Amino acid sequence: MSSMLQINDKVIGLSILEEKFVCDPDKCKGACCVQGDAGAPLLEDEITVLKDIFPLIRPYLRPESINAINKLGTHVIDENDDEPVTPLLNEKECVYAIFDQGIALCAIEKAWSENRITFRKPLSCHLYPIRIKEYETFTAVNYDRWPVCKSAISNGKKLNVPVFVFCQESIVRRFGQKFYQELEIATQAFSKKP
């Protein structure tokens, strides 16, 4: 069986249909917001959004994050990929990370959940563990395996939730409902194969 599926100009790794995943913040403590060597990748339009919403999310941020954003800006350019990302605080957590009982959360999403803004959070964060890579003639859609997400994999297996189902809302946000329905159809077709 092929390890890829193509829907229009999207090339999808079958692992997003087959692997299981459900975040378990009580166990991982929001490690995806505090570990890694770069901030969250940003789309071009998200750069403007972050600048525009900064005054509204500022009350949710820690003083050290506000200082870092005042110094670095609401985004930076990653040295390795030459792409926009969220800044890191002390080369560690995302500047938009806040903590509640030791669990890292997103200040942007907190403001969104309280109806202060309409932007939920960067798409790359919302889609995780799915990663999108744009190429000249196609878009690659893959499952990103990261050791900090072991508890999410265990939880996903326990609950029997595939990656794409866990990411339904963010997939629809990025590609639309029709694309998500095509993923569901593909999953049914693959599950019937011997």
PyMOL CGO cylinders between C-alpha atoms (Angstrom):
from pymol import cmd
from pymol.cgo import CYLINDER

trace = [
    CYLINDER, 0.00, 0.00, 0.00, 1.22, 3.47, -0.85, 0.3, 1, 1, 1, 1, 1, 1,
    CYLINDER, 1.22, 3.47, -0.85, 2.19, 5.66, 2.09, 0.3, 1, 1, 1, 1, 1, 1,
    CYLINDER, 2.19, 5.66, 2.09, 0.74, 8.74, 0.37, 0.3, 1, 1, 1, 1, 1, 1,
    CYLINDER, 0.74, 8.74, 0.37, -2.67, 9.84, -0.84, 0.3, 1, 1, 1, 1, 1, 1,
    CYLINDER, -2.67, 9.84, -0.84, -3.38, 12.66, -3.28, 0.3, 1, 1, 1, 1, 1, 1,
    CYLINDER, -3.38, 12.66, -3.28, -6.50, 14.84, -3.17, 0.3, 1, 1, 1, 1, 1, 1,
    CYLINDER, -6.50, 14.84, -3.17, -6.32, 17.55, -5.84, 0.3, 1, 1, 1, 1, 1, 1,
    CYLINDER, -6.32, 17.55, -5.84, -3.00, 19.35, -5.22, 0.3, 1, 1, 1, 1, 1, 1,
    CYLINDER, -3.00, 19.35, -5.22, -2.62, 17.98, -1.66, 0.3, 1, 1, 1, 1, 1, 1,
    CYLINDER, -2.62, 17.98, -1.66, -0.25, 15.06, -1.06, 0.3, 1, 1, 1, 1, 1, 1,
    CYLINDER, -0.25, 15.06, -1.06, -1.18, 13.48, 2.27, 0.3, 1, 1, 1, 1, 1, 1,
    CYLINDER, -1.18, 13.48, 2.27, 0.87, 11.09, 4.35, 0.3, 1, 1, 1, 1, 1, 1,
    CYLINDER, 0.87, 11.09, 4.35, -1.38, 8.13, 5.19, 0.3, 1, 1, 1, 1, 1, 1,
    CYLINDER, -1.38, 8.13, 5.19, -0.12, 8.27, 8.76, 0.3, 1, 1, 1, 1, 1, 1,
    CYLINDER, -0.12, 8.27, 8.76, -2.59, 11.11, 9.45, 0.3, 1, 1, 1, 1, 1, 1,
    CYLINDER, -2.59, 11.11, 9.45, -5.38, 8.63, 8.65, 0.3, 1, 1, 1, 1, 1, 1,
    CYLINDER, -5.38, 8.63, 8.65, -3.85, 5.63, 10.42, 0.3, 1, 1, 1, 1, 1, 1,
    CYLINDER, -3.85, 5.63, 10.42, -2.00, 6.92, 13.49, 0.3, 1, 1, 1, 1, 1, 1,
    CYLINDER, -2.00, 6.92, 13.49, -3.87, 7.86, 16.68, 0.3, 1, 1, 1, 1, 1, 1,
    CYLINDER, -3.87, 7.86, 16.68, -3.48, 11.13, 18.57, 0.3, 1, 1, 1, 1, 1, 1,
    CYLINDER, -3.48, 11.13, 18.57, -5.32, 13.16, 21.25, 0.3, 1, 1, 1, 1, 1, 1,
    CYLINDER, -5.32, 13.16, 21.25, -3.49, 15.84, 23.24, 0.3, 1, 1, 1, 1, 1, 1,
    CYLINDER, -3.49, 15.84, 23.24, -3.20, 15.11, 26.96, 0.3, 1, 1, 1, 1, 1, 1,
    CYLINDER, -3.20, 15.11, 26.96, -2.03, 18.41, 28.54, 0.3, 1, 1, 1, 1, 1, 1,
    CYLINDER, -2.03, 18.41, 28.54, -2.24, 17.02, 32.08, 0.3, 1, 1, 1, 1, 1, 1,
    CYLINDER, -2.24, 17.02, 32.08, 0.60, 14.66, 31.15, 0.3, 1, 1, 1, 1, 1, 1,
    CYLINDER, 0.60, 14.66, 31.15, 2.66, 16.63, 28.62, 0.3, 1, 1, 1, 1, 1, 1,
    CYLINDER, 2.66, 16.63, 28.62, 2.16, 19.99, 30.39, 0.3, 1, 1, 1, 1, 1, 1,
    CYLINDER, 2.16, 19.99, 30.39, 1.86, 21.76, 27.02, 0.3, 1, 1, 1, 1, 1, 1,
    CYLINDER, 1.86, 21.76, 27.02, 5.41, 20.85, 26.03, 0.3, 1, 1, 1, 1, 1, 1,
    CYLINDER, 5.41, 20.85, 26.03, 4.82, 21.86, 22.40, 0.3, 1, 1, 1, 1, 1, 1,
    CYLINDER, 4.82, 21.86, 22.40, 4.64, 25.50, 23.57, 0.3, 1, 1, 1, 1, 1, 1,
    CYLINDER, 4.64, 25.50, 23.57, 7.91, 25.35, 25.51, 0.3, 1, 1, 1, 1, 1, 1,
    CYLINDER, 7.91, 25.35, 25.51, 10.21, 22.98, 23.61, 0.3, 1, 1, 1, 1, 1, 1,
    CYLINDER, 10.21, 22.98, 23.61, 11.81, 23.17, 20.20, 0.3, 1, 1, 1, 1, 1, 1,
    CYLINDER, 11.81, 23.17, 20.20, 14.45, 25.22, 18.49, 0.3, 1, 1, 1, 1, 1, 1,
    CYLINDER, 14.45, 25.22, 18.49, 12.13, 27.78, 16.87, 0.3, 1, 1, 1, 1, 1, 1,
    CYLINDER, 12.13, 27.78, 16.87, 8.77, 29.41, 17.40, 0.3, 1, 1, 1, 1, 1, 1,
    CYLINDER, 8.77, 29.41, 17.40, 5.54, 28.41, 15.68, 0.3, 1, 1, 1, 1, 1, 1,
    CYLINDER, 5.54, 28.41, 15.68, 5.57, 28.88, 11.88, 0.3, 1, 1, 1, 1, 1, 1,
    CYLINDER, 5.57, 28.88, 11.88, 3.35, 31.75, 10.71, 0.3, 1, 1, 1, 1, 1, 1,
    CYLINDER, 3.35, 31.75, 10.71, 1.47, 32.39, 7.50, 0.3, 1, 1, 1, 1, 1, 1,
    CYLINDER, 1.47, 32.39, 7.50, 2.05, 35.77, 5.87, 0.3, 1, 1, 1, 1, 1, 1,
    CYLINDER, 2.05, 35.77, 5.87, -1.41, 37.08, 6.82, 0.3, 1, 1, 1, 1, 1, 1,
    CYLINDER, -1.41, 37.08, 6.82, -0.88, 35.96, 10.43, 0.3, 1, 1, 1, 1, 1, 1,
    CYLINDER, -0.88, 35.96, 10.43, 2.02, 38.42, 10.77, 0.3, 1, 1, 1, 1, 1, 1,
    CYLINDER, 2.02, 38.42, 10.77, -0.41, 41.31, 10.33, 0.3, 1, 1, 1, 1, 1, 1,
    CYLINDER, -0.41, 41.31, 10.33, -3.01, 39.67, 12.57, 0.3, 1, 1, 1, 1, 1, 1,
    CYLINDER, -3.01, 39.67, 12.57, -0.51, 39.29, 15.43, 0.3, 1, 1, 1, 1, 1, 1,
    CYLINDER, -0.51, 39.29, 15.43, 0.46, 42.96, 15.17, 0.3, 1, 1, 1, 1, 1, 1,
    CYLINDER, 0.46, 42.96, 15.17, -3.19, 44.01, 15.13, 0.3, 1, 1, 1, 1, 1, 1,
    CYLINDER, -3.19, 44.01, 15.13, -4.29, 41.86, 18.09, 0.3, 1, 1, 1, 1, 1, 1,
    CYLINDER, -4.29, 41.86, 18.09, -1.27, 42.48, 20.31, 0.3, 1, 1, 1, 1, 1, 1,
    CYLINDER, -1.27, 42.48, 20.31, -2.99, 45.24, 22.33, 0.3, 1, 1, 1, 1, 1, 1,
    CYLINDER, -2.99, 45.24, 22.33, -5.92, 42.87, 22.97, 0.3, 1, 1, 1, 1, 1, 1,
    CYLINDER, -5.92, 42.87, 22.97, -3.81, 39.88, 24.04, 0.3, 1, 1, 1, 1, 1, 1,
    CYLINDER, -3.81, 39.88, 24.04, -1.32, 41.97, 26.02, 0.3, 1, 1, 1, 1, 1, 1,
    CYLINDER, -1.32, 41.97, 26.02, -3.36, 41.67, 29.28, 0.3, 1, 1, 1, 1, 1, 1,
    CYLINDER, -3.36, 41.67, 29.28, -3.07, 37.86, 29.05, 0.3, 1, 1, 1, 1, 1, 1,
    CYLINDER, -3.07, 37.86, 29.05, 0.71, 37.84, 28.63, 0.3, 1, 1, 1, 1, 1, 1,
    CYLINDER, 0.71, 37.84, 28.63, 3.40, 37.59, 31.29, 0.3, 1, 1, 1, 1, 1, 1,
    CYLINDER, 3.40, 37.59, 31.29, 5.51, 40.74, 31.84, 0.3, 1, 1, 1, 1, 1, 1,
    CYLINDER, 5.51, 40.74, 31.84, 8.62, 39.01, 30.47, 0.3, 1, 1, 1, 1, 1, 1,
    CYLINDER, 8.62, 39.01, 30.47, 6.72, 38.09, 27.29, 0.3, 1, 1, 1, 1, 1, 1,
    CYLINDER, 6.72, 38.09, 27.29, 5.53, 41.66, 26.82, 0.3, 1, 1, 1, 1, 1, 1,
    CYLINDER, 5.53, 41.66, 26.82, 9.13, 42.87, 27.22, 0.3, 1, 1, 1, 1, 1, 1,
    CYLINDER, 9.13, 42.87, 27.22, 10.35, 40.30, 24.67, 0.3, 1, 1, 1, 1, 1, 1,
    CYLINDER, 10.35, 40.30, 24.67, 7.67, 41.29, 22.15, 0.3, 1, 1, 1, 1, 1, 1,
    CYLINDER, 7.67, 41.29, 22.15, 8.44, 44.97, 22.65, 0.3, 1, 1, 1, 1, 1, 1,
    CYLINDER, 8.44, 44.97, 22.65, 12.09, 44.16, 21.91, 0.3, 1, 1, 1, 1, 1, 1,
    CYLINDER, 12.09, 44.16, 21.91, 11.75, 41.51, 19.16, 0.3, 1, 1, 1, 1, 1, 1,
    CYLINDER, 11.75, 41.51, 19.16, 8.34, 42.22, 17.65, 0.3, 1, 1, 1, 1, 1, 1,
    CYLINDER, 8.34, 42.22, 17.65, 5.22, 40.06, 17.42, 0.3, 1, 1, 1, 1, 1, 1,
    CYLINDER, 5.22, 40.06, 17.42, 7.10, 37.73, 15.05, 0.3, 1, 1, 1, 1, 1, 1,
    CYLINDER, 7.10, 37.73, 15.05, 10.70, 37.03, 14.01, 0.3, 1, 1, 1, 1, 1, 1,
    CYLINDER, 10.70, 37.03, 14.01, 12.34, 35.38, 11.02, 0.3, 1, 1, 1, 1, 1, 1,
    CYLINDER, 12.34, 35.38, 11.02, 13.70, 31.91, 11.74, 0.3, 1, 1, 1, 1, 1, 1,
    CYLINDER, 13.70, 31.91, 11.74, 17.41, 31.77, 10.90, 0.3, 1, 1, 1, 1, 1, 1,
    CYLINDER, 17.41, 31.77, 10.90, 17.26, 28.18, 9.62, 0.3, 1, 1, 1, 1, 1, 1,
    CYLINDER, 17.26, 28.18, 9.62, 14.20, 28.37, 7.35, 0.3, 1, 1, 1, 1, 1, 1,
    CYLINDER, 14.20, 28.37, 7.35, 14.11, 32.12, 6.66, 0.3, 1, 1, 1, 1, 1, 1,
    CYLINDER, 14.11, 32.12, 6.66, 10.38, 32.03, 7.48, 0.3, 1, 1, 1, 1, 1, 1,
    CYLINDER, 10.38, 32.03, 7.48, 8.27, 33.99, 9.99, 0.3, 1, 1, 1, 1, 1, 1,
    CYLINDER, 8.27, 33.99, 9.99, 7.74, 32.37, 13.40, 0.3, 1, 1, 1, 1, 1, 1,
    CYLINDER, 7.74, 32.37, 13.40, 6.57, 33.40, 16.85, 0.3, 1, 1, 1, 1, 1, 1,
    CYLINDER, 6.57, 33.40, 16.85, 9.42, 34.71, 19.01, 0.3, 1, 1, 1, 1, 1, 1,
    CYLINDER, 9.42, 34.71, 19.01, 10.84, 32.57, 21.81, 0.3, 1, 1, 1, 1, 1, 1,
    CYLINDER, 10.84, 32.57, 21.81, 11.40, 33.75, 25.35, 0.3, 1, 1, 1, 1, 1, 1,
    CYLINDER, 11.40, 33.75, 25.35, 14.95, 32.97, 26.54, 0.3, 1, 1, 1, 1, 1, 1,
    CYLINDER, 14.95, 32.97, 26.54, 15.33, 30.60, 23.56, 0.3, 1, 1, 1, 1, 1, 1,
    CYLINDER, 15.33, 30.60, 23.56, 12.77, 28.34, 25.22, 0.3, 1, 1, 1, 1, 1, 1,
    CYLINDER, 12.77, 28.34, 25.22, 9.00, 28.82, 25.30, 0.3, 1, 1, 1, 1, 1, 1,
    CYLINDER, 9.00, 28.82, 25.30, 6.88, 30.75, 22.83, 0.3, 1, 1, 1, 1, 1, 1,
    CYLINDER, 6.88, 30.75, 22.83, 6.34, 34.35, 23.96, 0.3, 1, 1, 1, 1, 1, 1,
    CYLINDER, 6.34, 34.35, 23.96, 2.60, 33.75, 23.73, 0.3, 1, 1, 1, 1, 1, 1,
    CYLINDER, 2.60, 33.75, 23.73, 2.77, 30.86, 26.24, 0.3, 1, 1, 1, 1, 1, 1,
    CYLINDER, 2.77, 30.86, 26.24, 1.09, 31.37, 29.61, 0.3, 1, 1, 1, 1, 1, 1,
    CYLINDER, 1.09, 31.37, 29.61, 0.93, 28.90, 32.46, 0.3, 1, 1, 1, 1, 1, 1,
    CYLINDER, 0.93, 28.90, 32.46, -2.00, 27.57, 34.45, 0.3, 1, 1, 1, 1, 1, 1,
    CYLINDER, -2.00, 27.57, 34.45, -1.16, 25.09, 37.23, 0.3, 1, 1, 1, 1, 1, 1,
    CYLINDER, -1.16, 25.09, 37.23, 2.10, 24.22, 35.48, 0.3, 1, 1, 1, 1, 1, 1,
    CYLINDER, 2.10, 24.22, 35.48, 0.50, 23.63, 32.07, 0.3, 1, 1, 1, 1, 1, 1,
    CYLINDER, 0.50, 23.63, 32.07, 1.54, 25.82, 29.14, 0.3, 1, 1, 1, 1, 1, 1,
    CYLINDER, 1.54, 25.82, 29.14, -1.39, 27.38, 27.31, 0.3, 1, 1, 1, 1, 1, 1,
    CYLINDER, -1.39, 27.38, 27.31, -1.66, 29.91, 24.49, 0.3, 1, 1, 1, 1, 1, 1,
    CYLINDER, -1.66, 29.91, 24.49, -2.50, 33.50, 25.48, 0.3, 1, 1, 1, 1, 1, 1,
    CYLINDER, -2.50, 33.50, 25.48, -3.90, 34.08, 22.00, 0.3, 1, 1, 1, 1, 1, 1,
    CYLINDER, -3.90, 34.08, 22.00, -6.28, 31.14, 22.33, 0.3, 1, 1, 1, 1, 1, 1,
    CYLINDER, -6.28, 31.14, 22.33, -7.25, 32.23, 25.85, 0.3, 1, 1, 1, 1, 1, 1,
    CYLINDER, -7.25, 32.23, 25.85, -8.23, 35.69, 24.52, 0.3, 1, 1, 1, 1, 1, 1,
    CYLINDER, -8.23, 35.69, 24.52, -10.13, 33.97, 21.68, 0.3, 1, 1, 1, 1, 1, 1,
    CYLINDER, -10.13, 33.97, 21.68, -11.98, 31.68, 24.13, 0.3, 1, 1, 1, 1, 1, 1,
    CYLINDER, -11.98, 31.68, 24.13, -13.09, 34.75, 26.06, 0.3, 1, 1, 1, 1, 1, 1,
    CYLINDER, -13.09, 34.75, 26.06, -14.35, 36.40, 22.83, 0.3, 1, 1, 1, 1, 1, 1,
    CYLINDER, -14.35, 36.40, 22.83, -11.75, 39.19, 22.98, 0.3, 1, 1, 1, 1, 1, 1,
    CYLINDER, -11.75, 39.19, 22.98, -10.47, 38.37, 19.47, 0.3, 1, 1, 1, 1, 1, 1,
    CYLINDER, -10.47, 38.37, 19.47, -11.68, 36.34, 16.47, 0.3, 1, 1, 1, 1, 1, 1,
    CYLINDER, -11.68, 36.34, 16.47, -8.27, 34.81, 15.67, 0.3, 1, 1, 1, 1, 1, 1,
    CYLINDER, -8.27, 34.81, 15.67, -7.90, 31.51, 17.52, 0.3, 1, 1, 1, 1, 1, 1,
    CYLINDER, -7.90, 31.51, 17.52, -4.12, 30.99, 17.25, 0.3, 1, 1, 1, 1, 1, 1,
    CYLINDER, -4.12, 30.99, 17.25, -1.54, 30.45, 14.48, 0.3, 1, 1, 1, 1, 1, 1,
    CYLINDER, -1.54, 30.45, 14.48, -2.69, 27.76, 12.08, 0.3, 1, 1, 1, 1, 1, 1,
    CYLINDER, -2.69, 27.76, 12.08, 0.51, 25.75, 12.58, 0.3, 1, 1, 1, 1, 1, 1,
    CYLINDER, 0.51, 25.75, 12.58, -0.33, 25.42, 16.30, 0.3, 1, 1, 1, 1, 1, 1,
    CYLINDER, -0.33, 25.42, 16.30, -3.98, 24.62, 15.64, 0.3, 1, 1, 1, 1, 1, 1,
    CYLINDER, -3.98, 24.62, 15.64, -3.07, 21.93, 13.08, 0.3, 1, 1, 1, 1, 1, 1,
    CYLINDER, -3.07, 21.93, 13.08, -0.40, 20.24, 15.18, 0.3, 1, 1, 1, 1, 1, 1,
    CYLINDER, -0.40, 20.24, 15.18, 0.64, 17.36, 14.93, 0.3, 1, 1, 1, 1, 1, 1,
    CYLINDER, 0.64, 17.36, 14.93, -0.08, 17.91, 11.24, 0.3, 1, 1, 1, 1, 1, 1,
    CYLINDER, -0.08, 17.91, 11.24, 2.52, 19.95, 9.40, 0.3, 1, 1, 1, 1, 1, 1,
    CYLINDER, 2.52, 19.95, 9.40, 1.92, 21.64, 6.05, 0.3, 1, 1, 1, 1, 1, 1,
    CYLINDER, 1.92, 21.64, 6.05, 4.68, 22.33, 3.54, 0.3, 1, 1, 1, 1, 1, 1,
    CYLINDER, 4.68, 22.33, 3.54, 3.94, 24.32, 0.40, 0.3, 1, 1, 1, 1, 1, 1,
    CYLINDER, 3.94, 24.32, 0.40, 5.80, 23.33, -2.77, 0.3, 1, 1, 1, 1, 1, 1,
    CYLINDER, 5.80, 23.33, -2.77, 5.56, 24.84, -6.24, 0.3, 1, 1, 1, 1, 1, 1,
    CYLINDER, 5.56, 24.84, -6.24, 3.07, 22.31, -7.60, 0.3, 1, 1, 1, 1, 1, 1,
    CYLINDER, 3.07, 22.31, -7.60, 1.57, 20.68, -4.49, 0.3, 1, 1, 1, 1, 1, 1,
    CYLINDER, 1.57, 20.68, -4.49, 0.98, 20.98, -0.75, 0.3, 1, 1, 1, 1, 1, 1,
    CYLINDER, 0.98, 20.98, -0.75, 2.38, 18.26, 1.51, 0.3, 1, 1, 1, 1, 1, 1,
    CYLINDER, 2.38, 18.26, 1.51, 0.24, 17.31, 4.53, 0.3, 1, 1, 1, 1, 1, 1,
    CYLINDER, 0.24, 17.31, 4.53, 2.09, 15.11, 7.02, 0.3, 1, 1, 1, 1, 1, 1,
    CYLINDER, 2.09, 15.11, 7.02, 2.00, 13.82, 10.58, 0.3, 1, 1, 1, 1, 1, 1,
    CYLINDER, 2.00, 13.82, 10.58, 4.91, 15.19, 12.64, 0.3, 1, 1, 1, 1, 1, 1,
    CYLINDER, 4.91, 15.19, 12.64, 6.10, 12.72, 15.26, 0.3, 1, 1, 1, 1, 1, 1,
    CYLINDER, 6.10, 12.72, 15.26, 7.65, 14.50, 18.25, 0.3, 1, 1, 1, 1, 1, 1,
    CYLINDER, 7.65, 14.50, 18.25, 8.80, 12.66, 21.41, 0.3, 1, 1, 1, 1, 1, 1,
    CYLINDER, 8.80, 12.66, 21.41, 7.11, 15.24, 23.68, 0.3, 1, 1, 1, 1, 1, 1,
    CYLINDER, 7.11, 15.24, 23.68, 3.77, 13.96, 22.35, 0.3, 1, 1, 1, 1, 1, 1,
    CYLINDER, 3.77, 13.96, 22.35, 4.09, 10.36, 23.62, 0.3, 1, 1, 1, 1, 1, 1,
    CYLINDER, 4.09, 10.36, 23.62, 1.15, 10.87, 25.98, 0.3, 1, 1, 1, 1, 1, 1,
    CYLINDER, 1.15, 10.87, 25.98, -1.00, 12.16, 23.09, 0.3, 1, 1, 1, 1, 1, 1,
    CYLINDER, -1.00, 12.16, 23.09, -0.22, 9.02, 21.09, 0.3, 1, 1, 1, 1, 1, 1,
    CYLINDER, -0.22, 9.02, 21.09, -1.13, 6.78, 24.06, 0.3, 1, 1, 1, 1, 1, 1,
    CYLINDER, -1.13, 6.78, 24.06, -4.29, 8.79, 24.65, 0.3, 1, 1, 1, 1, 1, 1,
    CYLINDER, -4.29, 8.79, 24.65, -5.22, 8.63, 20.96, 0.3, 1, 1, 1, 1, 1, 1,
    CYLINDER, -5.22, 8.63, 20.96, -4.78, 4.85, 20.93, 0.3, 1, 1, 1, 1, 1, 1,
    CYLINDER, -4.78, 4.85, 20.93, -6.86, 4.50, 24.08, 0.3, 1, 1, 1, 1, 1, 1,
    CYLINDER, -6.86, 4.50, 24.08, -9.64, 6.65, 22.60, 0.3, 1, 1, 1, 1, 1, 1,
    CYLINDER, -9.64, 6.65, 22.60, -9.13, 5.28, 19.04, 0.3, 1, 1, 1, 1, 1, 1,
    CYLINDER, -9.13, 5.28, 19.04, -8.98, 8.76, 17.46, 0.3, 1, 1, 1, 1, 1, 1,
    CYLINDER, -8.98, 8.76, 17.46, -6.96, 9.15, 14.22, 0.3, 1, 1, 1, 1, 1, 1,
    CYLINDER, -6.96, 9.15, 14.22, -4.77, 12.24, 13.79, 0.3, 1, 1, 1, 1, 1, 1,
    CYLINDER, -4.77, 12.24, 13.79, -7.04, 13.73, 11.12, 0.3, 1, 1, 1, 1, 1, 1,
    CYLINDER, -7.04, 13.73, 11.12, -10.13, 13.37, 13.34, 0.3, 1, 1, 1, 1, 1, 1,
    CYLINDER, -10.13, 13.37, 13.34, -8.33, 15.06, 16.25, 0.3, 1, 1, 1, 1, 1, 1,
    CYLINDER, -8.33, 15.06, 16.25, -7.39, 17.87, 13.84, 0.3, 1, 1, 1, 1, 1, 1,
    CYLINDER, -7.39, 17.87, 13.84, -10.81, 18.12, 12.14, 0.3, 1, 1, 1, 1, 1, 1,
    CYLINDER, -10.81, 18.12, 12.14, -11.51, 21.73, 13.10, 0.3, 1, 1, 1, 1, 1, 1,
    CYLINDER, -11.51, 21.73, 13.10, -8.07, 22.97, 12.02, 0.3, 1, 1, 1, 1, 1, 1,
    CYLINDER, -8.07, 22.97, 12.02, -8.11, 20.94, 8.78, 0.3, 1, 1, 1, 1, 1, 1,
    CYLINDER, -8.11, 20.94, 8.78, -11.46, 22.50, 7.89, 0.3, 1, 1, 1, 1, 1, 1,
    CYLINDER, -11.46, 22.50, 7.89, -10.05, 25.92, 8.83, 0.3, 1, 1, 1, 1, 1, 1,
    CYLINDER, -10.05, 25.92, 8.83, -7.13, 25.43, 6.42, 0.3, 1, 1, 1, 1, 1, 1,
    CYLINDER, -7.13, 25.43, 6.42, -8.59, 23.39, 3.55, 0.3, 1, 1, 1, 1, 1, 1,
    CYLINDER, -8.59, 23.39, 3.55, -12.38, 23.50, 3.91, 0.3, 1, 1, 1, 1, 1, 1,
    CYLINDER, -12.38, 23.50, 3.91, -15.12, 21.01, 4.79, 0.3, 1, 1, 1, 1, 1, 1,
    CYLINDER, -15.12, 21.01, 4.79, -15.06, 19.26, 1.38, 0.3, 1, 1, 1, 1, 1, 1,
    CYLINDER, -15.06, 19.26, 1.38, -11.39, 18.33, 1.80, 0.3, 1, 1, 1, 1, 1, 1,
    CYLINDER, -11.39, 18.33, 1.80, -12.08, 16.90, 5.26, 0.3, 1, 1, 1, 1, 1, 1,
    CYLINDER, -12.08, 16.90, 5.26, -14.97, 14.84, 3.88, 0.3, 1, 1, 1, 1, 1, 1,
    CYLINDER, -14.97, 14.84, 3.88, -12.64, 13.47, 1.19, 0.3, 1, 1, 1, 1, 1, 1,
    CYLINDER, -12.64, 13.47, 1.19, -10.23, 12.39, 3.96, 0.3, 1, 1, 1, 1, 1, 1,
    CYLINDER, -10.23, 12.39, 3.96, -13.11, 10.55, 5.65, 0.3, 1, 1, 1, 1, 1, 1,
    CYLINDER, -13.11, 10.55, 5.65, -13.98, 8.79, 2.38, 0.3, 1, 1, 1, 1, 1, 1,
    CYLINDER, -13.98, 8.79, 2.38, -10.34, 7.84, 1.84, 0.3, 1, 1, 1, 1, 1, 1,
    CYLINDER, -10.34, 7.84, 1.84, -10.15, 6.39, 5.36, 0.3, 1, 1, 1, 1, 1, 1,
    CYLINDER, -10.15, 6.39, 5.36, -13.22, 4.24, 4.70, 0.3, 1, 1, 1, 1, 1, 1,
    CYLINDER, -13.22, 4.24, 4.70, -11.74, 3.04, 1.39, 0.3, 1, 1, 1, 1, 1, 1,
    CYLINDER, -11.74, 3.04, 1.39, -8.41, 2.13, 3.00, 0.3, 1, 1, 1, 1, 1, 1,
    CYLINDER, -8.41, 2.13, 3.00, -10.06, 0.36, 5.92, 0.3, 1, 1, 1, 1, 1, 1,
    CYLINDER, -10.06, 0.36, 5.92, -11.88, -1.95, 3.49, 0.3, 1, 1, 1, 1, 1, 1,
    CYLINDER, -11.88, -1.95, 3.49, -8.64, -3.04, 1.77, 0.3, 1, 1, 1, 1, 1, 1,
    CYLINDER, -8.64, -3.04, 1.77, -7.38, -6.49, 2.81, 0.3, 1, 1, 1, 1, 1, 1,
]
cmd.load_cgo(trace, "trace")
